[in-house]
Amino acid sequence: MPLVMNVRLLQGRYDAADGWRENVEWPPAPSRLFCALVASAPTAEERQALVWLENQGPPQVWAGGLPERARFRSDGYAVTNKTSSKGGSQSLPGRTTAPLTQVSGIPDTDEFAFVWPEADPPAQVEKALAELAWKVPYLGRSTSTVAIRVHTTPAPRPEWTPYTPVALGERATTALGVPYPGYLEALDRAFTQGDSAWDVRRTIGYTTPDTPTVQEPEVVRGPFGTMLVFAFARDVVLPASGELLTLTDKLRDTVMARIGENIPGQVSGHAETGRHHVGFVGLPEVGHRHARGALHGLAVVLPHEVDPVAAEAVRRAVVEEPLTHLNRGYGPIFPLALQTEGSNTKALNPARWSAPGTGSRVWVSATPLMLDRFVRRNSDPTDSIARSVVTAGYPAPSHVQVSQAPLTPGAMLRPRKDTYPPKRPRRWVLHARIEFPEPVVGPVLVGSMRYLGLGLFEPHPTARPRTKADDRARSEEVVDVTG
């Protein structure tokens, strides 16, 4: 027996933004409905019903269209609760202001539905959810008032389009946040810690019946695979991206010191020509308008063709004898923690840097790349970068855009002068946007000093949302290395 939650927009308007707060979220995400139910102060019986609901899998969403002409956006400044001697608000002296973007939309129909086709709710659960649903005052912003009705008799309307979840690897037209087992507990924990519900959000792909069937191009796998991610502790000040080379060089030295004698060539970088080395990279926060480029962690990146002896040496150096801190020789010692599961911090999620499964045609430099060879300052470095891409083990790009300034928010302009490892060449450091003729699965590392974190690219648009299957794959991947 299905379970249906019909939502009626009392003002006919839906006020909720997508992930980057730039566009209207449409269709409405099931996770937003779940959060609205949680925020309506459920009783003990209603909380049990929510636990039952989060275990029913992602629902379908039946919704009408939202044409472009009915989407609205306003930008301005809003008074905050913070105070400052400089103030900022002309009407409330001492209070600061902050830029605020609000988006909204008026859909074709003022009603939509969330449908669990095979939920078969017990009577007491249906009753509890129905009572809780009537308590929900709004969905999205408080100006988006709603009335929610729970029942078990779905009645699709001709003007509705069904959005259905897709399996991992299938083509999706949009990504929506969904409830998942443990979501209620995660929301409670986030509230207690002062975090946002967004921090514990998970999304999956959705598709519609009218999605055209296309022939998916063959995906090309890059030379690098497993990333052993180490996160900086949450209670330390995150280092700026300008510290990248200092930290990655120290991480490399630490790993080799722990291995001791007989360091494999793929770890030291002295392997035979043509073989890829183990990389040591920093993981900056980039890619959104609030990104500041701080390093959230470090990673040891293993090539696909890594020699078993080298892989075992790395495993013993950082897993068997856990790498718990990094001492760069001055300033604070950074506590580190190996991430064996997918992280809610995007920069610490390997999928954020690799676009697993579907790959990505377009990659944008998150850290600047250093050219492999010297070129004249007044010459065009495009061809040199294209050759560096091929040298690094990736397909020849179909287009390369070069820039001296970062091409994604938060990206480091260039390393600090005093952070370059000694006796390393200093060549032109640039940013680039690379387009491949076919999707490429990363991580993508290009250029000189790519094994120390320069020339790290992010897929663009950002990697597909993480799913539970990704988490399982991540755990299995790490287990392969950690034993």
NUTIKOL-777111 format. One record per residue (C-alpha): x, y, z; residue number from 0. Coordinates in steps of 0.25 Angstrom, whole numbers, plus 5000, padded with zeros to 4 digits. Example, Ala and Ser with C-alpha at 12.3 -4.5 7.8 and 13.67 -1.06 7.14 Angstrom:
2
atom east = 5049 north = 4982 up = 5031 n = 0
atom east = 5055 north = 4996 up = 5029 n = 1
//
This chain:
483
atom east = 5000 north = 5000 up = 5000 n = 0
atom east = 5006 north = 5013 up = 4996 n = 1
atom east = 5008 north = 5025 up = 5005 n = 2
atom east = 5006 north = 5039 up = 4999 n = 3
atom east = 5008 north = 5053 up = 5005 n = 4
atom east = 5001 north = 5064 up = 4997 n = 5
atom east = 5006 north = 5078 up = 4999 n = 6
atom east = 4998 north = 5090 up = 4995 n = 7
atom east = 5005 north = 5104 up = 4994 n = 8
atom east = 4995 north = 5113 up = 5001 n = 9
atom east = 5001 north = 5125 up = 4994 n = 10
atom east = 5003 north = 5118 up = 4981 n = 11
atom east = 5018 north = 5121 up = 4983 n = 12
atom east = 5030 north = 5112 up = 4986 n = 13
atom east = 5042 north = 5119 up = 4993 n = 14
atom east = 5054 north = 5110 up = 4995 n = 15
atom east = 5067 north = 5110 up = 4988 n = 16
atom east = 5076 north = 5100 up = 4983 n = 17
atom east = 5090 north = 5096 up = 4989 n = 18
atom east = 5097 north = 5108 up = 4985 n = 19
atom east = 5085 north = 5118 up = 4988 n = 20
atom east = 5085 north = 5123 up = 4973 n = 21
atom east = 5073 north = 5116 up = 4968 n = 22
atom east = 5060 north = 5111 up = 4972 n = 23
atom east = 5060 north = 5097 up = 4977 n = 24
atom east = 5050 north = 5090 up = 4967 n = 25
atom east = 5044 north = 5080 up = 4969 n = 26
atom east = 5044 north = 5081 up = 4984 n = 27
atom east = 5054 north = 5071 up = 4991 n = 28
atom east = 5048 north = 5060 up = 5000 n = 29
atom east = 5059 north = 5063 up = 5010 n = 30
atom east = 5053 north = 5077 up = 5011 n = 31
atom east = 5039 north = 5071 up = 5015 n = 32
atom east = 5046 north = 5062 up = 5025 n = 33
atom east = 5053 north = 5073 up = 5032 n = 34
atom east = 5040 north = 5081 up = 5032 n = 35
atom east = 5033 north = 5069 up = 5039 n = 36
atom east = 5045 north = 5069 up = 5049 n = 37
atom east = 5044 north = 5084 up = 5052 n = 38
atom east = 5030 north = 5083 up = 5055 n = 39
atom east = 5033 north = 5077 up = 5069 n = 40
atom east = 5029 north = 5062 up = 5067 n = 41
atom east = 5024 north = 5054 up = 5079 n = 42
atom east = 5030 north = 5041 up = 5083 n = 43
atom east = 5020 north = 5034 up = 5075 n = 44
atom east = 5023 north = 5043 up = 5063 n = 45
atom east = 5038 north = 5042 up = 5064 n = 46
atom east = 5036 north = 5027 up = 5063 n = 47
atom east = 5028 north = 5029 up = 5051 n = 48
atom east = 5039 north = 5038 up = 5045 n = 49
atom east = 5049 north = 5026 up = 5048 n = 50
atom east = 5040 north = 5017 up = 5040 n = 51
atom east = 5039 north = 5027 up = 5029 n = 52
atom east = 5054 north = 5029 up = 5027 n = 53
atom east = 5055 north = 5014 up = 5025 n = 54
atom east = 5045 north = 5014 up = 5013 n = 55
atom east = 5055 north = 5018 up = 5003 n = 56
atom east = 5055 north = 5031 up = 4995 n = 57
atom east = 5041 north = 5035 up = 4990 n = 58
atom east = 5036 north = 5039 up = 4976 n = 59
atom east = 5032 north = 5054 up = 4974 n = 60
atom east = 5020 north = 5057 up = 4966 n = 61
atom east = 5020 north = 5072 up = 4962 n = 62
atom east = 5016 north = 5081 up = 4951 n = 63
atom east = 5026 north = 5090 up = 4943 n = 64
atom east = 5033 north = 5103 up = 4948 n = 65
atom east = 5035 north = 5111 up = 4935 n = 66
atom east = 5047 north = 5121 up = 4935 n = 67
atom east = 5038 north = 5133 up = 4934 n = 68
atom east = 5032 north = 5129 up = 4948 n = 69
atom east = 5045 north = 5128 up = 4955 n = 70
atom east = 5049 north = 5141 up = 4963 n = 71
atom east = 5062 north = 5145 up = 4969 n = 72
atom east = 5065 north = 5157 up = 4978 n = 73
atom east = 5079 north = 5161 up = 4983 n = 74
atom east = 5081 north = 5171 up = 4995 n = 75
atom east = 5086 north = 5173 up = 5009 n = 76
atom east = 5080 north = 5168 up = 5022 n = 77
atom east = 5082 north = 5172 up = 5036 n = 78
atom east = 5089 north = 5161 up = 5044 n = 79
atom east = 5089 north = 5158 up = 5059 n = 80
atom east = 5104 north = 5161 up = 5060 n = 81
atom east = 5109 north = 5174 up = 5065 n = 82
atom east = 5121 north = 5182 up = 5061 n = 83
atom east = 5127 north = 5196 up = 5065 n = 84
atom east = 5127 north = 5199 up = 5050 n = 85
atom east = 5113 north = 5195 up = 5049 n = 86
atom east = 5107 north = 5193 up = 5035 n = 87
atom east = 5093 north = 5195 up = 5037 n = 88
atom east = 5087 north = 5209 up = 5035 n = 89
atom east = 5074 north = 5206 up = 5042 n = 90
atom east = 5080 north = 5198 up = 5054 n = 91
atom east = 5093 north = 5205 up = 5058 n = 92
atom east = 5104 north = 5195 up = 5062 n = 93
atom east = 5098 north = 5183 up = 5055 n = 94
atom east = 5105 north = 5177 up = 5043 n = 95
atom east = 5099 north = 5174 up = 5030 n = 96
atom east = 5101 north = 5162 up = 5020 n = 97
atom east = 5098 north = 5160 up = 5005 n = 98
atom east = 5085 north = 5152 up = 5004 n = 99
atom east = 5080 north = 5145 up = 4991 n = 100
atom east = 5065 north = 5141 up = 4991 n = 101
atom east = 5059 north = 5132 up = 4981 n = 102
atom east = 5045 north = 5127 up = 4979 n = 103
atom east = 5036 north = 5122 up = 4968 n = 104
atom east = 5021 north = 5120 up = 4964 n = 105
atom east = 5019 north = 5106 up = 4959 n = 106
atom east = 5008 north = 5103 up = 4949 n = 107
atom east = 5000 north = 5096 up = 4960 n = 108
atom east = 5000 north = 5100 up = 4974 n = 109
atom east = 5000 north = 5085 up = 4979 n = 110
atom east = 5010 north = 5074 up = 4978 n = 111
atom east = 5012 north = 5060 up = 4984 n = 112
atom east = 5023 north = 5051 up = 4991 n = 113
atom east = 5020 north = 5037 up = 4988 n = 114
atom east = 5025 north = 5024 up = 4994 n = 115
atom east = 5019 north = 5014 up = 4984 n = 116
atom east = 5022 north = 5001 up = 4993 n = 117
atom east = 5023 north = 5007 up = 5007 n = 118
atom east = 5011 north = 5000 up = 5013 n = 119
atom east = 5010 north = 5008 up = 5026 n = 120
atom east = 5004 north = 5002 up = 5039 n = 121
atom east = 4991 north = 5009 up = 5043 n = 122
atom east = 4998 north = 5015 up = 5055 n = 123
atom east = 5009 north = 5021 up = 5046 n = 124
atom east = 5000 north = 5027 up = 5036 n = 125
atom east = 4992 north = 5033 up = 5047 n = 126
atom east = 5004 north = 5039 up = 5054 n = 127
atom east = 5010 north = 5044 up = 5041 n = 128
atom east = 4996 north = 5050 up = 5037 n = 129
atom east = 4996 north = 5058 up = 5051 n = 130
atom east = 5010 north = 5062 up = 5049 n = 131
atom east = 5008 north = 5067 up = 5035 n = 132
atom east = 4997 north = 5076 up = 5039 n = 133
atom east = 5007 north = 5083 up = 5049 n = 134
atom east = 5016 north = 5087 up = 5038 n = 135
atom east = 5014 north = 5102 up = 5035 n = 136
atom east = 5023 north = 5104 up = 5023 n = 137
atom east = 5033 north = 5097 up = 5014 n = 138
atom east = 5046 north = 5105 up = 5010 n = 139
atom east = 5046 north = 5119 up = 5015 n = 140
atom east = 5035 north = 5123 up = 5025 n = 141
atom east = 5028 north = 5131 up = 5014 n = 142
atom east = 5025 north = 5118 up = 5007 n = 143
atom east = 5013 north = 5114 up = 5015 n = 144
atom east = 5007 north = 5100 up = 5012 n = 145
atom east = 4997 north = 5090 up = 5016 n = 146
atom east = 5001 north = 5075 up = 5016 n = 147
atom east = 4991 north = 5063 up = 5015 n = 148
atom east = 4995 north = 5049 up = 5017 n = 149
atom east = 4988 north = 5037 up = 5011 n = 150
atom east = 4990 north = 5024 up = 5004 n = 151
atom east = 4982 north = 5026 up = 4991 n = 152
atom east = 4991 north = 5033 up = 4980 n = 153
atom east = 4984 north = 5040 up = 4969 n = 154
atom east = 4993 north = 5045 up = 4959 n = 155
atom east = 4989 north = 5058 up = 4951 n = 156
atom east = 4991 north = 5060 up = 4936 n = 157
atom east = 4999 north = 5073 up = 4939 n = 158
atom east = 5009 north = 5066 up = 4948 n = 159
atom east = 5022 north = 5060 up = 4944 n = 160
atom east = 5027 north = 5048 up = 4952 n = 161
atom east = 5042 north = 5049 up = 4957 n = 162
atom east = 5047 north = 5036 up = 4961 n = 163
atom east = 5060 north = 5032 up = 4967 n = 164
atom east = 5070 north = 5025 up = 4958 n = 165
atom east = 5080 north = 5014 up = 4961 n = 166
atom east = 5095 north = 5017 up = 4963 n = 167
atom east = 5101 north = 5019 up = 4949 n = 168
atom east = 5088 north = 5022 up = 4942 n = 169
atom east = 5085 north = 5035 up = 4935 n = 170
atom east = 5079 north = 5046 up = 4944 n = 171
atom east = 5073 north = 5059 up = 4941 n = 172
atom east = 5074 north = 5065 up = 4955 n = 173
atom east = 5079 north = 5062 up = 4969 n = 174
atom east = 5070 north = 5063 up = 4981 n = 175
atom east = 5073 north = 5062 up = 4996 n = 176
atom east = 5066 north = 5050 up = 5002 n = 177
atom east = 5064 north = 5044 up = 5016 n = 178
atom east = 5072 north = 5032 up = 5019 n = 179
atom east = 5073 north = 5022 up = 5031 n = 180
atom east = 5079 north = 5030 up = 5042 n = 181
atom east = 5075 north = 5043 up = 5037 n = 182
atom east = 5067 north = 5047 up = 5049 n = 183
atom east = 5078 north = 5044 up = 5058 n = 184
atom east = 5088 north = 5052 up = 5049 n = 185
atom east = 5079 north = 5064 up = 5049 n = 186
atom east = 5078 north = 5063 up = 5064 n = 187
atom east = 5093 north = 5062 up = 5065 n = 188
atom east = 5095 north = 5074 up = 5056 n = 189
atom east = 5085 north = 5083 up = 5064 n = 190
atom east = 5092 north = 5079 up = 5077 n = 191
atom east = 5106 north = 5083 up = 5071 n = 192
atom east = 5101 north = 5096 up = 5064 n = 193
atom east = 5103 north = 5090 up = 5050 n = 194
atom east = 5093 north = 5092 up = 5039 n = 195
atom east = 5084 north = 5082 up = 5034 n = 196
atom east = 5091 north = 5084 up = 5021 n = 197
atom east = 5103 north = 5077 up = 5027 n = 198
atom east = 5096 north = 5064 up = 5028 n = 199
atom east = 5089 north = 5064 up = 5015 n = 200
atom east = 5090 north = 5053 up = 5005 n = 201
atom east = 5085 north = 5054 up = 4990 n = 202
atom east = 5083 north = 5044 up = 4979 n = 203
atom east = 5079 north = 5045 up = 4964 n = 204
atom east = 5065 north = 5047 up = 4959 n = 205
atom east = 5059 north = 5045 up = 4945 n = 206
atom east = 5046 north = 5047 up = 4938 n = 207
atom east = 5039 north = 5039 up = 4927 n = 208
atom east = 5042 north = 5049 up = 4916 n = 209
atom east = 5057 north = 5049 up = 4918 n = 210
atom east = 5063 north = 5045 up = 4905 n = 211
atom east = 5071 north = 5033 up = 4904 n = 212
atom east = 5085 north = 5036 up = 4899 n = 213
atom east = 5097 north = 5028 up = 4896 n = 214
atom east = 5107 north = 5030 up = 4908 n = 215
atom east = 5121 north = 5032 up = 4903 n = 216
atom east = 5132 north = 5023 up = 4908 n = 217
atom east = 5138 north = 5028 up = 4921 n = 218
atom east = 5153 north = 5029 up = 4922 n = 219
atom east = 5160 north = 5025 up = 4935 n = 220
atom east = 5172 north = 5034 up = 4939 n = 221
atom east = 5185 north = 5029 up = 4944 n = 222
atom east = 5181 north = 5031 up = 4959 n = 223
atom east = 5171 north = 5023 up = 4968 n = 224
atom east = 5170 north = 5022 up = 4983 n = 225
atom east = 5172 north = 5034 up = 4991 n = 226
atom east = 5175 north = 5032 up = 5006 n = 227
atom east = 5169 north = 5044 up = 5012 n = 228
atom east = 5174 north = 5050 up = 5025 n = 229
atom east = 5166 north = 5061 up = 5031 n = 230
atom east = 5171 north = 5072 up = 5040 n = 231
atom east = 5164 north = 5072 up = 5054 n = 232
atom east = 5152 north = 5081 up = 5054 n = 233
atom east = 5157 north = 5089 up = 5066 n = 234
atom east = 5170 north = 5095 up = 5059 n = 235
atom east = 5171 north = 5107 up = 5050 n = 236
atom east = 5171 north = 5101 up = 5036 n = 237
atom east = 5184 north = 5105 up = 5028 n = 238
atom east = 5182 north = 5114 up = 5016 n = 239
atom east = 5185 north = 5108 up = 5002 n = 240
atom east = 5198 north = 5116 up = 5001 n = 241
atom east = 5204 north = 5106 up = 5011 n = 242
atom east = 5201 north = 5094 up = 5001 n = 243
atom east = 5215 north = 5091 up = 4997 n = 244
atom east = 5220 north = 5092 up = 5011 n = 245
atom east = 5210 north = 5082 up = 5016 n = 246
atom east = 5210 north = 5072 up = 5005 n = 247
atom east = 5226 north = 5072 up = 5004 n = 248
atom east = 5226 north = 5069 up = 5019 n = 249
atom east = 5215 north = 5058 up = 5018 n = 250
atom east = 5224 north = 5052 up = 5007 n = 251
atom east = 5236 north = 5053 up = 5016 n = 252
atom east = 5228 north = 5047 up = 5028 n = 253
atom east = 5223 north = 5035 up = 5020 n = 254
atom east = 5237 north = 5032 up = 5014 n = 255
atom east = 5243 north = 5033 up = 5028 n = 256
atom east = 5233 north = 5023 up = 5034 n = 257
atom east = 5236 north = 5014 up = 5023 n = 258
atom east = 5251 north = 5015 up = 5026 n = 259
atom east = 5261 north = 5007 up = 5017 n = 260
atom east = 5258 north = 5001 up = 5004 n = 261
atom east = 5247 north = 5012 up = 5000 n = 262
atom east = 5240 north = 5007 up = 4987 n = 263
atom east = 5243 north = 5016 up = 4975 n = 264
atom east = 5228 north = 5019 up = 4973 n = 265
atom east = 5228 north = 5025 up = 4987 n = 266
atom east = 5241 north = 5033 up = 4986 n = 267
atom east = 5238 north = 5037 up = 4972 n = 268
atom east = 5250 north = 5030 up = 4966 n = 269
atom east = 5243 north = 5019 up = 4959 n = 270
atom east = 5246 north = 5016 up = 4944 n = 271
atom east = 5242 north = 5026 up = 4934 n = 272
atom east = 5227 north = 5025 up = 4930 n = 273
atom east = 5222 north = 5019 up = 4943 n = 274
atom east = 5213 north = 5028 up = 4952 n = 275
atom east = 5217 north = 5031 up = 4966 n = 276
atom east = 5210 north = 5032 up = 4979 n = 277
atom east = 5204 north = 5046 up = 4980 n = 278
atom east = 5203 north = 5055 up = 4993 n = 279
atom east = 5192 north = 5066 up = 4991 n = 280
atom east = 5185 north = 5076 up = 4999 n = 281
atom east = 5170 north = 5077 up = 4999 n = 282
atom east = 5165 north = 5091 up = 4998 n = 283
atom east = 5151 north = 5097 up = 4999 n = 284
atom east = 5148 north = 5102 up = 4985 n = 285
atom east = 5137 north = 5103 up = 4975 n = 286
atom east = 5126 north = 5111 up = 4982 n = 287
atom east = 5124 north = 5126 up = 4984 n = 288
atom east = 5128 north = 5125 up = 4999 n = 289
atom east = 5140 north = 5117 up = 4997 n = 290
atom east = 5153 north = 5122 up = 5003 n = 291
atom east = 5162 north = 5112 up = 4999 n = 292
atom east = 5166 north = 5107 up = 5013 n = 293
atom east = 5172 north = 5093 up = 5013 n = 294
atom east = 5163 north = 5083 up = 5020 n = 295
atom east = 5172 north = 5071 up = 5019 n = 296
atom east = 5183 north = 5064 up = 5012 n = 297
atom east = 5183 north = 5051 up = 5003 n = 298
atom east = 5192 north = 5041 up = 4999 n = 299
atom east = 5188 north = 5037 up = 4984 n = 300
atom east = 5192 north = 5023 up = 4979 n = 301
atom east = 5193 north = 5021 up = 4964 n = 302
atom east = 5185 north = 5010 up = 4958 n = 303
atom east = 5197 north = 5002 up = 4954 n = 304
atom east = 5204 north = 5003 up = 4968 n = 305
atom east = 5213 north = 4992 up = 4971 n = 306
atom east = 5209 north = 4983 up = 4982 n = 307
atom east = 5222 north = 4986 up = 4990 n = 308
atom east = 5219 north = 5001 up = 4989 n = 309
atom east = 5205 north = 5000 up = 4993 n = 310
atom east = 5209 north = 4991 up = 5005 n = 311
atom east = 5220 north = 5001 up = 5009 n = 312
atom east = 5210 north = 5012 up = 5009 n = 313
atom east = 5199 north = 5004 up = 5017 n = 314
atom east = 5210 north = 5001 up = 5028 n = 315
atom east = 5214 north = 5015 up = 5028 n = 316
atom east = 5201 north = 5022 up = 5030 n = 317
atom east = 5191 north = 5012 up = 5034 n = 318
atom east = 5197 north = 5000 up = 5041 n = 319
atom east = 5205 north = 5011 up = 5049 n = 320
atom east = 5194 north = 5022 up = 5049 n = 321
atom east = 5198 north = 5035 up = 5044 n = 322
atom east = 5192 north = 5044 up = 5055 n = 323
atom east = 5199 north = 5057 up = 5053 n = 324
atom east = 5208 north = 5065 up = 5044 n = 325
atom east = 5219 north = 5074 up = 5049 n = 326
atom east = 5224 north = 5083 up = 5038 n = 327
atom east = 5236 north = 5088 up = 5047 n = 328
atom east = 5230 north = 5101 up = 5052 n = 329
atom east = 5217 north = 5106 up = 5057 n = 330
atom east = 5206 north = 5097 up = 5062 n = 331
atom east = 5206 north = 5082 up = 5060 n = 332
atom east = 5194 north = 5078 up = 5052 n = 333
atom east = 5186 north = 5066 up = 5057 n = 334
atom east = 5181 north = 5057 up = 5046 n = 335
atom east = 5171 north = 5046 up = 5045 n = 336
atom east = 5169 north = 5036 up = 5034 n = 337
atom east = 5155 north = 5036 up = 5027 n = 338
atom east = 5151 north = 5022 up = 5025 n = 339
atom east = 5137 north = 5027 up = 5021 n = 340
atom east = 5131 north = 5037 up = 5012 n = 341
atom east = 5131 north = 5051 up = 5019 n = 342
atom east = 5121 north = 5062 up = 5019 n = 343
atom east = 5132 north = 5072 up = 5016 n = 344
atom east = 5132 north = 5072 up = 5001 n = 345
atom east = 5147 north = 5075 up = 5001 n = 346
atom east = 5150 north = 5062 up = 5009 n = 347
atom east = 5141 north = 5054 up = 5000 n = 348
atom east = 5149 north = 5046 up = 4989 n = 349
atom east = 5137 north = 5046 up = 4980 n = 350
atom east = 5138 north = 5061 up = 4980 n = 351
atom east = 5152 north = 5060 up = 4973 n = 352
atom east = 5149 north = 5048 up = 4964 n = 353
atom east = 5135 north = 5049 up = 4958 n = 354
atom east = 5134 north = 5033 up = 4959 n = 355
atom east = 5125 north = 5025 up = 4950 n = 356
atom east = 5121 north = 5036 up = 4940 n = 357
atom east = 5134 north = 5044 up = 4940 n = 358
atom east = 5134 north = 5058 up = 4935 n = 359
atom east = 5138 north = 5065 up = 4922 n = 360
atom east = 5142 north = 5078 up = 4928 n = 361
atom east = 5152 north = 5080 up = 4939 n = 362
atom east = 5157 north = 5093 up = 4946 n = 363
atom east = 5170 north = 5095 up = 4953 n = 364
atom east = 5167 north = 5096 up = 4968 n = 365
atom east = 5182 north = 5098 up = 4971 n = 366
atom east = 5191 north = 5105 up = 4960 n = 367
atom east = 5199 north = 5096 up = 4951 n = 368
atom east = 5214 north = 5098 up = 4948 n = 369
atom east = 5218 north = 5096 up = 4933 n = 370
atom east = 5227 north = 5084 up = 4931 n = 371
atom east = 5236 north = 5092 up = 4922 n = 372
atom east = 5241 north = 5106 up = 4921 n = 373
atom east = 5234 north = 5115 up = 4911 n = 374
atom east = 5235 north = 5130 up = 4908 n = 375
atom east = 5227 north = 5139 up = 4916 n = 376
atom east = 5221 north = 5145 up = 4904 n = 377
atom east = 5217 north = 5132 up = 4897 n = 378
atom east = 5204 north = 5124 up = 4898 n = 379
atom east = 5205 north = 5113 up = 4908 n = 380
atom east = 5193 north = 5106 up = 4903 n = 381
atom east = 5200 north = 5095 up = 4895 n = 382
atom east = 5210 north = 5093 up = 4907 n = 383
atom east = 5198 north = 5091 up = 4916 n = 384
atom east = 5192 north = 5081 up = 4906 n = 385
atom east = 5205 north = 5073 up = 4905 n = 386
atom east = 5206 north = 5073 up = 4921 n = 387
atom east = 5192 north = 5067 up = 4921 n = 388
atom east = 5196 north = 5056 up = 4912 n = 389
atom east = 5209 north = 5054 up = 4919 n = 390
atom east = 5202 north = 5052 up = 4932 n = 391
atom east = 5194 north = 5041 up = 4926 n = 392
atom east = 5181 north = 5047 up = 4922 n = 393
atom east = 5175 north = 5048 up = 4908 n = 394
atom east = 5179 north = 5059 up = 4899 n = 395
atom east = 5169 north = 5071 up = 4903 n = 396
atom east = 5160 north = 5076 up = 4892 n = 397
atom east = 5161 north = 5090 up = 4898 n = 398
atom east = 5170 north = 5097 up = 4908 n = 399
atom east = 5166 north = 5111 up = 4914 n = 400
atom east = 5178 north = 5117 up = 4921 n = 401
atom east = 5178 north = 5128 up = 4932 n = 402
atom east = 5187 north = 5135 up = 4942 n = 403
atom east = 5176 north = 5136 up = 4951 n = 404
atom east = 5168 north = 5125 up = 4958 n = 405
atom east = 5156 north = 5120 up = 4950 n = 406
atom east = 5148 north = 5115 up = 4961 n = 407
atom east = 5145 north = 5122 up = 4975 n = 408
atom east = 5155 north = 5119 up = 4986 n = 409
atom east = 5166 north = 5113 up = 4977 n = 410
atom east = 5180 north = 5117 up = 4981 n = 411
atom east = 5186 north = 5128 up = 4972 n = 412
atom east = 5200 north = 5122 up = 4974 n = 413
atom east = 5209 north = 5116 up = 4985 n = 414
atom east = 5216 north = 5125 up = 4994 n = 415
atom east = 5231 north = 5127 up = 4990 n = 416
atom east = 5237 north = 5122 up = 5002 n = 417
atom east = 5229 north = 5109 up = 5002 n = 418
atom east = 5235 north = 5103 up = 4989 n = 419
atom east = 5244 north = 5090 up = 4992 n = 420
atom east = 5258 north = 5093 up = 4990 n = 421
atom east = 5265 north = 5090 up = 4977 n = 422
atom east = 5252 north = 5089 up = 4970 n = 423
atom east = 5251 north = 5096 up = 4957 n = 424
atom east = 5242 north = 5109 up = 4957 n = 425
atom east = 5234 north = 5110 up = 4944 n = 426
atom east = 5222 north = 5118 up = 4940 n = 427
atom east = 5210 north = 5115 up = 4949 n = 428
atom east = 5196 north = 5116 up = 4943 n = 429
atom east = 5182 north = 5112 up = 4944 n = 430
atom east = 5174 north = 5105 up = 4934 n = 431
atom east = 5161 north = 5099 up = 4929 n = 432
atom east = 5162 north = 5086 up = 4922 n = 433
atom east = 5152 north = 5080 up = 4913 n = 434
atom east = 5153 north = 5065 up = 4909 n = 435
atom east = 5146 north = 5059 up = 4897 n = 436
atom east = 5141 north = 5048 up = 4906 n = 437
atom east = 5138 north = 5048 up = 4921 n = 438
atom east = 5150 north = 5045 up = 4930 n = 439
atom east = 5150 north = 5039 up = 4944 n = 440
atom east = 5160 north = 5046 up = 4953 n = 441
atom east = 5167 north = 5050 up = 4961 n = 442
atom east = 5173 north = 5059 up = 4951 n = 443
atom east = 5188 north = 5064 up = 4954 n = 444
atom east = 5195 north = 5071 up = 4943 n = 445
atom east = 5208 north = 5078 up = 4942 n = 446
atom east = 5221 north = 5079 up = 4949 n = 447
atom east = 5220 north = 5076 up = 4964 n = 448
atom east = 5207 north = 5069 up = 4962 n = 449
atom east = 5212 north = 5059 up = 4972 n = 450
atom east = 5212 north = 5070 up = 4983 n = 451
atom east = 5198 north = 5075 up = 4980 n = 452
atom east = 5201 north = 5086 up = 4969 n = 453
atom east = 5191 north = 5084 up = 4957 n = 454
atom east = 5180 north = 5078 up = 4965 n = 455
atom east = 5167 north = 5079 up = 4957 n = 456
atom east = 5153 north = 5079 up = 4961 n = 457
atom east = 5142 north = 5073 up = 4952 n = 458
atom east = 5132 north = 5084 up = 4946 n = 459
atom east = 5121 north = 5084 up = 4949 n = 460
atom east = 5124 north = 5078 up = 4962 n = 461
atom east = 5124 north = 5063 up = 4964 n = 462
atom east = 5111 north = 5056 up = 4965 n = 463
atom east = 5105 north = 5055 up = 4978 n = 464
atom east = 5110 north = 5044 up = 4988 n = 465
atom east = 5101 north = 5033 up = 4991 n = 466
atom east = 5101 north = 5021 up = 5000 n = 467
atom east = 5106 north = 5012 up = 4989 n = 468
atom east = 5118 north = 5022 up = 4989 n = 469
atom east = 5120 north = 5021 up = 5004 n = 470
atom east = 5120 north = 5006 up = 5003 n = 471
atom east = 5130 north = 5006 up = 4991 n = 472
atom east = 5139 north = 5016 up = 4999 n = 473
atom east = 5139 north = 5007 up = 5011 n = 474
atom east = 5143 north = 4995 up = 5002 n = 475
atom east = 5153 north = 5003 up = 4995 n = 476
atom east = 5160 north = 5007 up = 5007 n = 477
atom east = 5159 north = 4993 up = 5013 n = 478
atom east = 5167 north = 4988 up = 5001 n = 479
atom east = 5178 north = 4997 up = 5005 n = 480
atom east = 5178 north = 4997 up = 5020 n = 481
atom east = 5175 north = 4982 up = 5021 n = 482
//
